[in-house]
Amino acid sequence: MAAQIIDGKKLAQQIKAELREEVERLKRERGITPGLAVILVGDDPASRTYVRNKERACRDIGIFSQVHRLPAETSQEQLLELIEELNHTDHIHGVLVQLPLPEHIDERTVIQAIKPEKDVDGFHPVNVGNLHIGAPGFVPCTPRGIIEMLDRTGIPIKGKHAVVVGRSNIAGKPAAMLLLARHATVTICHSRTVDLAYHTRQADILVVAVGRPRFITGDMIKEGAVVIDVGVNRVDEGLVGDVDFDSCLEKASYITPVPGGVGRMTVVMLMKNTVEAVR
Ligand code: NAP
């Protein structure tokens, strides 16, 4: 039987509606409007689109947003000064620097300059550390969205074998940590993994964040697996994931589409982190 498709768009709309209510309540009961500052350095077209989507989502939910569009020649010092100012701006609860940054700016230094309490992307080492020790803190949006998708679809995690392909700091690694925190048995695969298909075939839950179009094919998954495709790859026909949707659809029990899957959850989780930043 063909897999059930997990509708990221529908789930994202549900969460947005909940957030709208929460923002209304914050305004009514505490007189606070959650505020998000986004910093964009340079004019990378993909980054511009992501920033526009974030602005739109804020508007949609009732979050105050401000975008600082800085020229590509902005010095690291100027960027750090702006972050420092935003760290101390009371009506801004979340600060986010759109990545990637121009080469002359050190990403790590910039991320570390954001106050952990305002780091709604969850990339600051303090938040990364908190995730690893199971303490409260901001969790990166894409992996948080994955867990939310599983939970809202009623897919159990505890005791399952989760295999994560990809070990980036924004997707693979935090996804693995979150699954582990929810008591999955976790295997992390990467470019040096020997016999990848052996591992992916063991997965009850397979999370793929590699960045290669249609990389995971039906013969690489177990019958009845839950397949979460994080990949977003532009090919001639449009956007495709890291999973070969057609061949996996027949074998999986649940599968996320691209577009309309994990990507939809990412922005909405950023909104959730921003609302939580008020607390
Ligand atoms: P990344 O930083 O380039 O990491 C890719 C990972 O895949 C690395 O850990 C790499 O292993 C691994 N890998 C590469 N080739 C492999 C192979 N042949 N076999 C097994 N593993 C392999 O990418 P990322 O930032 O995690 O993004 C991954 C994909 O997700 C991209 O398509 C990106 O656009 C998408 N993405 C989507 C969202 C969303 O909101 N939907 C958010 C973030 C990312 P090594 O570590 O050994 O190099």
Boltz pocket constraint, residues with backbone or C-beta under 6 A from the ligand:
constraints:
  - pocket:
      binder: B
      contacts: [[A, 142], [A, 165], [A, 166], [A, 167], [A, 168], [A, 169], [A, 170], [A, 171], [A, 172], [A, 189], [A, 190], [A, 191], [A, 192], [A, 193], [A, 196], [A, 208], [A, 209], [A, 210], [A, 211], [A, 212], [A, 229], [A, 230], [A, 231], [A, 232], [A, 233], [A, 262], [A, 263], [A, 264], [A, 266]]
      max_distance: 6.0
